[in-house]
Amino acid sequence: MRCLVTGATGYIGGRLVPLLLSDGHTVRCLARKAGRLRDVPWASAAEIVQGDLSRPDTLPAAFADVDVAYFLVHSLGRSDFEAADRAAATNFAAAARKAGVRRIVYLGGPEPAADEEVPSPHLRSRAEVGRILLASGVPTAVLRAAVIIGSGSASFEMLRYLTERLPVMVTPRWVRNRIQPIAVRDVLRYLAGCTALPPEVSRGFDIGGPDVLSFRDMMQRYARVAGLRRRVIVPVRPLTPSLSSHWVGLVTPVPNAIARPLVESLVHEAIAHEHDIARYVPDPPGGLTGFDEAVALALAKVRDAQVVTRWSTASGPDAPAEPLPTDPDWSGGTAYTDYRERTVDAPPADLWRVIEGVGGEHGWYSFPLAWSIRGWLDRLIGGVGLRRGRRDPHRLQVGEALDFWRVEEIVPGELLRLRAEMRLPGRAWLEMRVLPADDGRSRYQQRAVFLPRGLAGHAYWGSVAPFHAVVFGGMARNIARGAERAPDHPAKRTG
């Protein structure tokens, strides 16, 4: 079949596409920026079209001749995520119906029981999107999953960091609520299997793994699988979802804007009330993946640096493609620049390896305390902070998150350009470039560019400019030294 996947830059979509391709389907991906999918391993095997679900006029080409359309987008992290997802689902449904799509598949969240309190905005939005798609006139499968356990998922990262960093925890009472987690491999299996649903099937399905646990149980079992001591967990009444999300934001890489809706969802019990999906997509011969096995598989992927996609891969609407910091008159006004250049006594390949390894556990090669403080300040005002880290310790690709930056452009061996996603009164980029020099050496060029927004932006640049000699100057110096100390550098071989 011809499948359309929206959300292919995200955690689930980025894993579903290669699975559909391996099943023999033709896959088309819709992305706001086609370039965001340029470097993924399967890019040459899929058709990538540019379009935006918030703009109906960009959708007809994407939906043309499509058999199955996957709705895998969400706007968590935006203050208006309910309205944004409602509009996206409405436009998606209309485009699918007009194009004659034969099936819609949607991955949503659990629906709280009818006698429970008013659901969280996150669950309310997920349910509303499901209703919009079911009312489209196109046969629709709505898969309702609770916590997804897999390397790189936001839920797994929350569980992992809370358990590993806090041997003693004072927690909200919702850690006792029942949850039915599901392994990401089983979620993907159900999503791919929905291509074969009969046309008369148009309904929601609860999907969950074989274990029903509380979040408290999940932390204790995670600790056991990870070889940690049993955690001391003390549930207390005063911790509201709002306070809990700040606590999660401080301890884990997941920022408050995403942690809060996830935490609010945990206030409700999330268990599967039926397993009807098995009539159409049978359980695997060995059964669905248990919680302990799912954790072990995810930890192995993290340990071996084989995390294919992460929650941070997806982002909100990108900053405008133009103007770019490479354009001389790009700012249309004031643009502040910090420029550094050094000659490096190492070949370009060694210099590039150091540049591509920046961020995450490797750090930023200068004044770690300053970078750490900037990350903490960003978290305190609701930003992403430094702890998103990186997906792969050695390789980067366009579109993925790198601490509080996002990779905007990468030319292997030559250029890495990062766009800032921390909270700023303006827009900022950091650019690192490699050029060949005489005698097998190389030149390193580094440029930080800031386009201020209003008086606050100018004041911000003035306040941080005195530290640039230490931060950016030290960064350029230490990157050069790192390249010169590379294991295959001539000085190392002869010394």
C-alpha positions in Angstrom: 0.0 0.0 0.0 0.9 3.6 -0.2 1.2 5.0 3.3 1.4 8.7 4.3 3.1 9.3 7.6 2.8 12.6 9.4 5.1 13.1 12.3 8.0 11.3 10.7 10.4 13.6 12.4 9.1 12.5 15.8 9.7 9.6 18.1 7.1 7.1 16.9 6.9 8.3 13.2 10.6 8.1 12.8 10.5 4.4 13.8 7.3 3.5 12.0 8.6 4.6 8.5 11.4 2.0 8.2 9.0 -0.7 9.5 6.5 0.1 6.9 9.2 0.1 4.2 10.4 -3.3 5.4 6.9 -4.7 5.1 6.9 -3.7 1.4 4.8 -0.6 1.5 5.5 2.6 -0.3 5.9 5.5 2.2 5.4 9.2 1.8 6.3 11.5 4.7 4.8 14.9 5.3 7.1 17.4 7.0 7.0 21.2 7.6 10.6 21.2 6.3 11.6 18.4 4.0 15.2 19.0 4.9 14.5 17.8 8.5 14.5 14.3 7.1 17.5 14.6 4.8 19.9 12.6 7.0 17.7 9.8 8.3 18.9 6.4 7.2 15.7 5.7 5.2 15.5 9.0 3.4 16.3 7.6 0.0 13.7 4.9 0.3 10.8 7.2 1.1 9.1 10.1 -0.6 9.4 13.3 1.4 7.0 16.1 0.7 6.8 19.5 2.3 3.5 20.6 3.9 1.9 21.9 7.1 -1.2 20.5 8.7 -2.1 24.0 9.8 -2.2 25.1 6.2 -4.8 23.1 4.2 -3.6 24.4 0.9 -0.3 22.5 1.3 -1.9 19.1 1.8 -3.5 17.8 -1.5 -0.2 16.7 -3.0 0.7 14.8 0.1 -2.6 12.9 0.3 -2.9 12.1 -3.4 -3.2 8.3 -4.2 -2.7 7.4 -0.5 -4.2 4.2 0.9 -3.4 4.6 4.6 -2.7 7.9 6.4 -1.1 8.0 9.8 -1.7 10.9 12.2 1.3 10.9 14.5 1.7 14.6 15.3 1.1 16.5 18.5 1.9 20.0 19.8 2.9 19.3 23.4 5.2 22.1 24.6 3.0 24.8 23.1 0.7 26.8 25.3 -2.1 26.4 22.7 -1.5 22.7 22.0 -5.2 21.8 22.2 -6.2 24.4 19.6 -3.2 23.5 17.4 -4.0 19.8 17.5 -7.7 20.4 16.9 -6.9 22.4 13.7 -4.3 19.8 12.5 -6.8 16.9 13.0 -9.6 18.8 11.2 -7.4 19.7 8.2 -6.0 16.1 8.1 -9.5 14.6 8.1 -10.7 16.9 5.4 -7.7 16.2 3.2 -8.0 12.5 3.7 -11.7 12.4 2.8 -11.2 14.6 -0.3 -8.3 12.4 -1.6 -10.2 9.2 -1.1 -7.9 7.7 1.5 -9.0 4.3 2.5 -7.9 4.3 6.2 -6.7 6.7 8.9 -4.6 5.4 11.8 -4.0 7.5 14.9 -2.0 6.9 18.0 -3.7 8.6 21.0 -3.8 8.3 24.7 -6.0 6.5 27.2 -9.5 7.7 28.0 -10.3 8.2 31.7 -13.3 6.3 33.0 -16.6 8.2 32.7 -16.9 8.6 36.5 -13.5 10.1 37.0 -12.7 13.8 37.3 -12.3 16.1 34.4 -9.4 14.7 32.3 -6.1 16.5 31.9 -5.8 18.9 29.0 -3.4 16.4 27.3 -5.8 13.4 27.5 -8.8 15.7 26.6 -6.9 16.8 23.5 -5.9 13.3 22.5 -9.5 12.1 22.8 -10.8 15.1 20.8 -8.4 14.4 18.0 -9.6 10.8 17.9 -13.2 11.9 17.7 -12.4 14.3 14.8 -10.7 11.6 12.8 -13.4 9.0 13.5 -16.0 11.5 12.3 -14.1 12.1 9.0 -16.0 9.6 6.9 -12.8 7.7 6.4 -12.5 4.3 8.2 -10.3 5.1 11.2 -8.4 3.1 13.8 -7.6 5.0 17.0 -5.0 3.2 19.1 -5.1 4.3 22.8 -1.8 3.7 24.6 -0.7 4.8 28.1 3.0 4.9 29.0 5.3 3.8 26.1 8.5 2.1 27.2 11.4 2.4 24.7 14.8 4.0 24.4 14.3 7.7 23.9 10.6 8.0 24.8 9.7 10.9 27.0 7.9 8.6 29.5 10.9 6.3 29.6 13.3 9.2 30.1 11.2 10.5 33.0 11.1 7.0 34.6 14.9 6.5 34.0 16.2 9.7 35.4 13.8 9.8 38.4 14.8 6.3 39.4 18.5 6.6 38.8 19.0 10.0 40.4 16.8 9.7 43.4 17.3 6.8 45.7 14.9 8.5 48.1 11.8 10.2 46.7 8.9 12.2 48.2 6.3 11.8 45.5 2.7 12.8 44.8 -0.1 10.3 45.5 -0.7 9.5 41.9 2.4 7.2 41.9 -0.1 4.6 43.3 -2.4 4.8 40.3 -2.6 1.8 38.0 -0.9 2.1 34.6 -0.6 -0.5 31.8 2.6 0.4 30.0 3.4 -1.0 26.6 6.7 -1.6 24.8 7.4 0.6 21.8 8.0 -2.4 19.6 4.4 -3.6 20.3 3.1 -0.1 19.6 4.8 -0.1 16.2 3.6 -3.6 15.5 0.0 -2.5 16.0 0.4 0.6 13.9 1.9 -1.3 11.0 -0.7 -4.0 11.3 -3.5 -1.5 10.9 -2.8 -1.4 7.2 -4.6 -4.7 6.9 -7.8 -3.8 8.9 -11.1 -4.5 7.0 -12.8 -1.4 5.7 -15.8 -1.8 8.0 -13.6 -1.4 11.1 -13.7 2.2 12.3 -13.3 2.5 16.1 -10.9 2.9 19.0 -8.7 0.2 20.5 -7.0 0.1 23.8 -3.5 -1.2 23.6 -1.3 -2.1 26.5 1.4 -4.6 27.6 0.8 -7.6 29.8 1.6 -5.8 33.1 -0.6 -3.5 35.1 1.5 -1.5 37.5 1.6 1.7 39.5 4.2 4.3 38.6 5.8 3.4 42.0 6.0 -0.3 40.9 7.5 0.8 37.6 10.3 2.7 39.4 11.1 -0.2 41.7 11.1 -2.7 38.8 13.2 -0.3 36.7 15.7 -0.1 39.6 15.9 -3.9 39.8 16.4 -4.4 36.0 19.1 -1.6 36.1 20.9 -3.2 39.0 20.1 -0.4 41.4 19.1 -0.7 45.1 15.5 -0.6 46.0 14.2 3.0 46.0 12.5 4.6 49.1 9.3 6.2 47.8 7.1 8.2 50.1 3.8 9.4 48.5 2.4 12.7 50.0 -0.7 14.7 49.4 0.6 18.3 48.9 2.4 17.6 45.6 0.0 18.8 42.9 0.5 18.0 39.2 1.9 21.5 38.7 4.5 21.1 41.5 5.3 17.6 40.3 6.0 18.8 36.8 8.5 21.3 38.1 10.1 18.5 40.1 10.3 16.3 37.0 11.7 19.2 35.0 14.5 19.7 37.5 15.5 16.0 37.7 15.0 14.8 34.2 15.8 16.1 30.7 12.1 16.5 29.9 11.2 20.3 30.1 8.3 21.6 32.2 6.3 22.3 29.1 6.2 18.6 28.2 6.5 17.2 31.7 3.4 19.0 32.9 0.8 17.4 30.5 2.5 14.0 30.9 2.3 14.3 34.7 -1.3 15.5 34.6 -2.2 12.5 32.6 -0.8 10.2 35.3 -3.3 11.5 37.7 -5.8 9.2 35.9 -5.6 5.5 35.9 -4.6 4.3 32.5 -5.4 0.6 31.8 -6.7 -1.2 28.8 -10.4 -2.2 29.1 -10.4 -4.4 26.1 -8.0 -6.2 23.8 -10.1 -6.3 20.7 -7.1 -5.3 18.5 -5.9 -8.9 18.8 -8.7 -10.0 16.4 -7.1 -8.1 13.6 -3.4 -7.9 14.7 -2.7 -11.1 16.6 -0.3 -11.1 19.5 3.2 -12.3 18.6 3.9 -16.0 19.2 5.8 -15.3 22.5 3.2 -12.8 23.7 3.4 -9.0 24.2 6.6 -7.6 25.7 6.6 -7.5 29.5 7.7 -4.4 31.4 11.0 -5.8 32.6 12.0 -7.0 29.1 11.0 -3.6 27.6 13.2 -1.8 30.2 16.1 -4.2 29.5 15.8 -3.7 25.8 15.7 0.1 26.1 18.7 0.2 28.5 20.7 -1.9 26.1 19.9 0.6 23.3 21.0 3.5 25.5 24.2 1.7 26.5 25.1 0.7 23.0 24.3 4.2 21.6 21.7 2.8 19.2 18.8 5.1 20.1 17.0 5.5 16.7 14.7 8.4 17.7 14.2 10.4 20.9 11.3 12.5 22.3 13.4 15.6 21.6 13.7 14.8 17.9 10.3 16.4 17.3 10.0 20.1 17.7 7.4 22.8 17.3 7.2 25.0 14.3 10.7 25.8 13.2 12.3 29.2 13.2 11.9 30.8 9.7 14.2 29.3 7.1 15.2 32.8 6.1 17.1 34.8 6.9 20.1 32.6 7.6 23.2 33.7 9.4 25.3 33.1 6.3 23.6 36.0 4.6 25.5 39.3 4.9 22.5 41.5 5.4 20.4 38.7 7.0 19.3 40.5 10.1 17.6 43.5 8.4 18.9 45.5 11.3 21.2 44.9 14.2 23.0 41.5 14.4 25.6 40.8 17.1 28.4 38.5 16.2 31.2 36.8 18.1 33.8 35.4 15.6 36.8 33.2 16.4 39.4 31.6 14.1 42.4 29.4 14.8 44.9 27.4 12.8 44.9 23.8 14.1 47.9 21.6 13.9 45.8 18.6 12.9 44.2 17.4 9.6 40.6 18.5 8.9 39.2 15.0 9.6 40.5 15.1 13.2 39.1 18.6 13.7 35.7 17.6 12.4 35.5 14.6 14.7 35.9 16.9 17.7 33.3 19.3 16.4 30.7 16.6 15.6 31.2 15.3 19.1 30.2 18.5 20.8 27.5 18.6 23.5 25.9 15.9 25.6 28.3 14.0 27.8 31.3 15.6 25.9 30.2 19.1 26.9 31.0 22.3 25.2 34.7 22.4 25.6 34.8 25.5 27.8 33.9 26.8 31.2 31.5 23.9 32.1 30.1 25.9 35.1 29.0 28.7 32.8 27.2 26.3 30.4 25.6 24.5 33.3 24.3 27.7 34.9 22.9 28.9 31.6 21.1 25.5 31.3 19.7 25.8 34.8 18.5 29.3 34.2 16.8 28.2 31.0 15.0 25.4 32.9 13.9 27.8 35.6 12.1 30.0 33.1 10.5 27.1 31.3 13.1 26.3 28.6 14.6 23.0 27.6 17.9 23.4 29.4 21.0 21.5 28.6 19.9 18.0 29.6 18.3 16.9 26.4 21.8 15.7 25.5 22.3 14.0 22.2 20.9 10.9 20.5 24.2 9.5 19.3 27.6 10.3 21.0 29.5 10.5 17.7 27.1 11.4 14.9 24.7 14.2 14.3 22.0 14.7 11.7 19.9 17.7 10.6 16.8 18.4 12.8 17.8 16.6 15.9 18.2 18.2 19.3 21.6 18.9 20.9 21.2 20.1 24.4 19.5 23.5 24.1 20.4 23.7 20.4 18.9 22.1 17.3 21.0 21.0 14.3 20.0 23.3 11.5 22.6 22.4 9.0 25.5 19.9 8.8 27.9 19.3 5.9 30.1 16.4 7.0 33.7 17.4 7.4 33.0 21.1 6.8 30.1 22.8 8.6 27.9 22.4 11.7 25.3 25.1 12.3 23.1 25.0 15.5 20.0 27.1 16.2 19.3 28.1 19.8 16.1 26.7 21.4 16.8 28.2 24.9 14.5 31.0 26.0 16.0 34.2 24.5 14.9 37.7 23.7 15.8 37.1 20.1 17.2 34.4 17.8 20.7 32.9 18.0 22.9 30.5 16.0 26.3 28.9 16.6 28.3 27.9 13.6 31.5 25.8 13.4 33.4 25.4 10.2 36.5 23.4 9.1 38.8 24.6 6.3 42.0 23.0 5.0 45.3 24.8 5.6 48.9 24.3 4.5 51.0 21.3 5.4 48.0 19.1 6.2 46.8 21.4 8.9 43.3 23.0 9.2 41.6 26.2 10.1 38.8 26.4 12.6 36.2 29.1 12.2 33.5 29.7 14.9 30.7 32.2 14.8 27.9 33.0 17.2 25.2 35.2 15.8 22.4 36.9 17.8 19.4 38.8 16.4 17.9 40.8 19.3 14.2 41.3 19.8 13.5 44.7 21.2 15.3 46.5 24.0 15.5 43.3 26.1 17.5 41.6 23.3 20.1 44.4 23.2 20.3 44.3 27.0 20.8 40.6 27.0 23.7 40.7 24.6 25.3 43.5 26.6 25.0 41.4 29.8 26.6 38.3 28.3 29.2 39.9 26.0 31.8 40.2 28.8 31.8 36.4 29.2 32.3 35.6 25.5 36.1 35.7 25.7 36.0 33.0 28.3 33.1 30.9 26.9 33.5 31.2 23.1 37.3 31.9 23.2 37.8 28.9 25.4 35.6 26.8 23.2 37.6 27.6 20.1 40.9 27.0 21.9 39.8 23.6 23.4 38.3 22.3 20.2 41.6 23.0 18.5 43.5 21.3 21.3 41.2 18.3 21.2 41.9 17.8 17.5 45.6 18.1 18.0 45.4 15.4 20.7 43.5 13.0 18.5 44.9 9.4 18.8 46.0 9.2 15.1 47.7 12.6 15.2 51.4 12.4 14.1 52.6 13.8 17.4 50.8 11.0 19.2 52.1 8.3 16.9 55.7 9.5 17.3 55.6 10.3 21.0 
